[in-house]
């Protein structure tokens, strides 16, 4: 005699009532003997579990695991023809990602979805939303004349030739929930063995996916807050105070002028929006031209262009000229809207910098320090005195052969330096493109 109590302990949706070979769940009759392991389902479940736990350890990316998993299921006779994974990952630019595999594809397709997607009708009227709202399973017979739920994805999948659909939660630690869906192209859809295999497989996939998602999330957060190069150094183990390297780099210091007085007469939200808009104006050219922003400092930033890139000097010069144009464009727009115009200062120098960890025992900052950074900072401050927003050191101009693009401003004493420094200002309207056209 079957022990219903033991059976209910492994059944995720509560105890089932067995009547004359039929299985009931939550008062609804489901497929005959669904949920009762057979020799076939037990064998396939064991194979998939062993593979997920032992043979995916060296695979870094969850999309590759999804492709291999679906191909393996298919080879074992489970008629999976489409599968998706939906993860919520708090990237600064997008809320999450969807990974989709379809039969015949050698690689999974990855799409990101933006913040605000969770408020759209397309999302709210979807199986993914239902799962993330707490459902333990969503099943739909795509061959039926009428669907049990008004989700447009069901008709779309039917038109594409799919016959059956099921969605499960991927439950991670700390209450994080993600979603897996599977669809069949078999004439009769998934059978009871297939469903049992999925139910046993999904908890293992949850563990496997959590490791990959946590790794991706860690890398994303590190890149967001310290930049791509610094994040790789930290993830590789550069976490000891004082640990670092000396590298040759061009250094850029940027600062917005009069921001304190503007903040005093503007609302908090307006100030944040304005600051972000101007940071975009300089950050996008820096990143586009292979520079790395190490830190934002109030209303300024520090960026480096390592000279291991043979084009670094041209890259930083181009980034500076594009920044000038972008800020001019923003100020023109602000002028038409009656908003205050922002002035700025940029200082650029080149030389050796110490690149690594500084700080207290418990709180570290991965940054660049040294005389090169100091000179760039002093040049940025000097822009207030000489009334030129962009200043370069003689060392930078000579090393990059930018003499035709700048005007000499003579020697200036910079605070903290024993000897005067020859300073150069960017000529109005000058870019590398204007000289090579």
C-alpha positions in Angstrom: 0.0 0.0 0.0 1.3 3.5 -1.0 2.1 5.8 1.9 0.3 9.1 1.1 2.1 10.9 3.9 5.5 10.0 2.4 4.2 10.9 -1.1 3.0 14.3 0.1 6.4 15.2 1.5 8.1 15.2 -1.9 5.1 16.8 -3.7 5.6 20.6 -3.8 2.0 21.6 -4.0 0.5 19.6 -1.1 -0.8 16.1 -0.7 -2.5 14.3 -3.6 -5.5 12.1 -3.4 -5.3 8.8 -5.3 -8.5 7.3 -6.6 -8.8 4.3 -8.9 -5.4 5.1 -10.6 -6.2 8.8 -11.0 -4.3 11.6 -9.4 -5.8 14.7 -8.0 -4.0 17.9 -7.0 -5.7 20.9 -5.2 -9.1 19.4 -6.2 -8.3 19.1 -9.9 -7.8 15.9 -11.7 -4.5 15.7 -13.7 -3.1 13.2 -16.0 -3.4 9.5 -15.1 -0.5 8.5 -12.8 1.3 11.9 -13.3 3.8 12.4 -10.5 4.3 8.7 -9.9 7.9 7.8 -11.0 8.3 5.2 -13.6 11.4 3.3 -14.7 11.8 5.6 -17.6 11.4 8.9 -15.6 13.6 7.6 -12.8 16.4 6.6 -15.3 16.3 10.0 -17.2 16.0 12.0 -13.9 19.1 10.2 -12.6 21.0 10.9 -15.8 20.1 14.6 -15.9 20.8 15.0 -12.2 24.2 13.4 -12.5 25.1 15.6 -15.5 24.0 18.8 -13.9 25.8 18.2 -10.6 29.0 16.6 -12.0 29.6 17.6 -15.6 28.7 21.3 -15.6 31.1 22.4 -13.0 33.6 23.9 -15.5 31.0 25.7 -17.6 30.9 29.3 -16.7 27.8 30.4 -18.6 24.2 29.4 -17.9 23.1 29.9 -21.5 25.5 27.2 -22.6 24.2 24.9 -19.8 20.7 25.5 -21.0 21.6 24.5 -24.6 23.3 21.3 -23.5 20.5 20.5 -21.1 17.8 20.7 -23.8 19.9 18.7 -26.2 20.5 16.1 -23.6 16.8 15.9 -22.7 15.9 15.6 -26.4 18.4 12.8 -26.9 16.8 10.9 -24.0 13.4 11.1 -25.6 11.9 14.1 -23.8 10.3 16.2 -26.5 11.6 19.7 -25.5 11.6 22.0 -28.5 11.9 25.3 -26.8 13.1 26.4 -23.4 13.6 29.8 -21.7 15.2 31.1 -18.5 14.2 34.5 -17.1 16.5 36.1 -14.6 16.1 39.3 -12.6 19.6 40.9 -12.4 19.9 44.4 -11.1 22.2 45.9 -13.8 22.2 49.7 -13.9 20.8 49.7 -17.4 18.5 46.7 -17.4 16.4 44.8 -14.9 17.0 41.3 -16.1 17.7 38.9 -19.0 15.8 36.2 -20.9 17.7 33.3 -22.4 15.9 31.2 -25.1 16.8 28.0 -26.8 14.8 26.5 -29.7 15.3 23.2 -31.4 18.1 23.4 -34.0 19.8 26.4 -32.5 23.5 25.9 -31.6 23.4 28.8 -29.2 20.9 30.4 -27.0 19.5 33.8 -27.7 20.0 36.3 -24.9 17.8 39.4 -24.6 17.8 42.0 -21.8 14.7 43.8 -20.6 14.6 47.3 -19.2 13.4 48.7 -15.9 9.7 49.4 -16.2 9.1 46.1 -18.2 7.5 44.7 -15.0 4.7 47.3 -15.3 3.7 46.5 -18.9 0.7 44.5 -19.9 2.8 42.2 -21.9 4.6 41.2 -18.7 1.6 41.3 -16.3 -0.4 39.0 -18.6 2.2 36.3 -18.8 3.2 33.0 -17.3 6.5 34.6 -16.1 4.5 37.1 -14.0 2.3 34.4 -12.6 5.3 32.4 -11.5 7.0 35.4 -10.0 3.8 36.3 -8.2 4.0 32.9 -6.3 2.6 30.2 -8.6 4.4 26.9 -8.4 3.6 25.8 -11.9 1.9 27.0 -15.0 0.8 24.3 -17.5 -1.1 24.9 -20.8 -2.3 22.5 -23.5 -1.5 24.5 -26.6 -3.7 22.1 -28.7 -6.9 23.1 -26.8 -9.6 25.2 -28.5 -9.6 27.6 -25.6 -6.8 28.4 -23.2 -7.2 28.5 -19.5 -5.4 31.8 -19.2 -5.5 34.9 -21.4 -1.8 35.0 -22.1 -0.9 36.0 -25.7 2.3 33.9 -25.6 0.2 30.7 -25.8 -1.4 31.6 -29.1 2.0 32.7 -30.4 3.6 29.4 -29.5 0.7 27.5 -31.0 1.2 29.4 -34.3 4.9 28.4 -34.1 4.0 24.7 -33.9 4.3 24.0 -30.2 1.8 21.7 -28.6 2.4 21.9 -24.8 3.8 24.4 -22.3 4.9 24.4 -18.7 6.7 27.0 -16.5 8.4 26.5 -13.2 10.1 28.8 -10.6 13.8 28.7 -10.1 14.1 29.5 -6.4 17.4 30.9 -5.3 18.5 31.9 -1.8 17.3 35.1 0.0 13.9 34.7 -1.6 15.1 35.4 -5.1 12.8 33.7 -7.7 13.4 33.3 -11.4 11.6 31.3 -14.1 12.1 28.4 -16.5 9.7 27.5 -19.3 9.6 24.5 -21.6 7.5 23.8 -24.7 7.0 20.6 -26.7 6.5 20.0 -30.4 5.3 16.4 -29.9 1.8 15.8 -31.2 0.6 14.8 -27.8 2.7 17.3 -25.9 4.6 16.3 -22.7 3.5 13.0 -21.0 3.4 12.3 -17.3 7.0 11.0 -17.3 8.2 14.2 -18.9 6.5 16.3 -16.3 7.9 14.2 -13.5 11.4 14.6 -15.0 11.0 18.4 -15.1 9.8 18.6 -11.5 12.9 16.6 -10.3 15.2 18.5 -12.6 14.2 22.1 -11.8 15.5 22.2 -8.1 18.9 21.0 -9.3 18.9 23.6 -12.1 18.1 26.2 -9.5 21.3 25.4 -7.7 23.4 25.3 -10.8 21.9 28.5 -12.2 22.3 30.4 -8.9 26.1 29.9 -8.9 26.3 31.3 -12.4 23.9 34.2 -11.8 25.7 35.2 -8.6 29.0 35.2 -10.5 27.5 37.3 -13.2 25.9 39.6 -10.7 29.1 40.0 -8.8 31.0 40.9 -12.0 28.3 43.3 -13.0 28.3 45.1 -9.7 32.1 45.3 -9.6 32.2 46.7 -13.1 29.4 49.2 -12.2 31.2 50.6 -9.2 34.9 50.3 -10.0 35.1 49.8 -13.8 35.9 46.7 -15.9 39.7 46.6 -15.5 39.7 47.2 -11.7 36.9 44.7 -11.3 38.9 42.0 -13.0 41.9 42.8 -10.7 39.7 42.6 -7.6 38.0 39.4 -8.7 41.4 37.9 -9.4 42.4 38.5 -5.8 43.7 42.0 -5.5 42.0 42.7 -2.2 45.0 43.3 0.1 45.6 46.8 1.3 48.7 48.3 -0.5 48.6 45.7 -3.2 48.8 47.2 -6.7 50.8 47.7 -9.8 52.6 50.6 -11.4 51.5 51.4 -14.9 52.0 54.1 -17.5 48.8 55.9 -18.3 47.2 59.1 -19.4 45.1 60.5 -16.6 42.0 62.7 -16.9 40.4 64.7 -14.1 37.0 66.2 -14.7 35.0 68.6 -12.5 31.8 70.6 -12.8 32.1 74.3 -11.9 29.7 76.2 -9.6 27.7 73.0 -8.9 27.3 73.9 -5.2 25.5 77.2 -6.0 23.3 75.5 -8.6 22.4 72.8 -6.0 21.3 75.4 -3.6 18.6 76.8 -6.0 17.4 73.5 -7.5 15.4 70.6 -6.2 17.1 67.4 -5.2 15.7 65.5 -8.2 16.7 68.2 -10.6 20.2 68.2 -9.2 20.6 64.5 -9.6 19.1 64.5 -13.1 21.4 67.3 -14.2 24.5 65.7 -12.7 23.7 62.3 -14.4 23.2 64.1 -17.7 26.5 65.8 -17.6 28.3 62.7 -16.4 26.9 60.9 -19.4 28.4 63.6 -21.6 31.9 62.7 -20.4 31.5 59.1 -19.4 30.2 57.9 -22.8 33.2 59.2 -24.8 35.7 57.9 -22.2 34.2 54.4 -22.3 33.7 54.5 -26.1 37.4 55.2 -26.5 38.7 52.5 -24.1 39.2 54.6 -21.1 38.2 53.5 -17.6 36.4 55.6 -15.0 37.9 54.7 -11.7 35.7 56.8 -9.5 33.1 59.6 -9.4 34.1 62.2 -6.8 31.0 64.3 -6.0 30.6 66.5 -9.1 33.8 65.2 -10.7 35.5 62.0 -11.9 38.9 60.3 -12.4 39.6 58.3 -15.5 42.7 56.5 -16.8 43.8 55.4 -20.3 46.6 52.7 -19.9 49.4 53.2 -22.4 49.5 49.4 -23.0 46.9 50.4 -25.6 49.0 51.9 -28.3 46.2 54.3 -29.2 45.6 55.5 -25.7 46.9 59.1 -26.2 44.7 59.6 -29.3 41.8 57.9 -27.5 41.9 60.3 -24.5 42.4 63.3 -26.8 39.4 62.3 -28.9 37.3 61.6 -25.7 38.1 65.1 -24.5 37.1 66.8 -27.7 33.9 64.8 -27.9 33.1 65.7 -24.3 33.5 69.4 -25.1 31.0 69.0 -28.0 28.6 67.0 -25.9 28.6 69.6 -23.1 28.2 72.5 -25.6 25.2 70.7 -27.0 23.7 70.2 -23.5 24.2 73.8 -22.6 22.6 74.9 -25.8 19.5 72.8 -24.9 19.5 74.1 -21.3 19.7 77.7 -22.5 16.5 77.3 -24.6 14.8 75.8 -21.6 15.9 78.5 -19.2 18.1 76.2 -17.2 21.5 77.1 -15.8 24.5 76.4 -18.0 27.3 74.3 -16.5 30.9 75.1 -16.7 33.6 72.5 -16.3 37.3 71.9 -16.0 39.4 69.0 -17.4 43.1 68.3 -16.7 45.1 65.7 -18.6 48.6 64.4 -17.8 50.6 61.3 -18.6 53.1 59.2 -16.6 53.3 56.4 -14.1 50.6 55.8 -11.6 50.2 53.4 -8.7 47.1 51.4 -9.5 45.7 49.4 -6.6 44.2 49.2 -3.1 44.4 52.0 -0.5 42.3 52.7 2.6 41.7 51.4 6.1 42.0 47.8 7.2 38.3 47.1 6.6 37.4 49.6 3.8 39.4 49.8 0.6 39.3 51.8 -2.5 40.8 50.5 -5.8 42.1 53.6 -7.5 45.1 55.4 -9.1 47.4 57.6 -7.1 50.8 59.3 -7.5 52.4 62.4 -9.0 50.8 61.9 -12.4 47.3 62.0 -10.8 48.3 65.0 -8.7 49.4 67.0 -11.8 46.2 66.2 -13.7 44.2 67.4 -10.6 46.3 70.6 -10.4 45.7 71.3 -14.1 42.0 70.9 -13.7 42.1 73.4 -10.8 44.2 75.8 -13.0 41.3 76.0 -15.6 39.6 78.3 -13.1 42.5 80.8 -13.3 43.4 80.7 -16.9 39.8 80.6 -18.1 40.3 77.7 -20.4 38.2 74.6 -19.6 40.6 72.0 -21.0 44.3 71.9 -20.1 47.1 69.5 -21.1 50.6 69.1 -19.7 53.6 69.5 -21.9 54.5 65.8 -21.3 51.2 64.7 -22.7 51.3 67.1 -25.7 54.8 66.1 -26.7 54.3 62.4 -26.2 51.1 62.5 -28.3 52.4 65.0 -30.9 49.4 67.2 -30.4 51.2 70.5 -30.9 49.0 71.5 -33.8 45.9 71.1 -31.7 46.8 73.3 -28.7 47.8 76.7 -27.7 50.7 77.2 -25.3 49.8 79.1 -22.1 53.4 79.3 -20.8 54.7 77.9 -17.5 52.6 77.8 -14.4 53.4 76.9 -10.8 51.2 74.1 -9.7 50.5 73.6 -6.0 52.7 71.0 -4.5 55.2 70.9 -7.3 58.7 72.3 -7.0 59.1 73.3 -10.7 56.7 75.2 -13.0 54.9 73.2 -15.6 54.3 74.2 -19.2 50.5 74.2 -19.9 48.5 73.9 -23.1 44.9 74.6 -23.9 42.8 72.9 -26.5 42.3 75.2 -29.6 38.7 76.1 -30.2 37.0 73.7 -32.6 40.0 71.4 -32.9 39.7 67.6 -33.1 41.9 65.0 -34.6 39.4 64.6 -37.4 39.7 68.3 -38.5 43.4 67.8 -39.0 43.2 64.5 -40.9 40.1 65.3 -43.1 
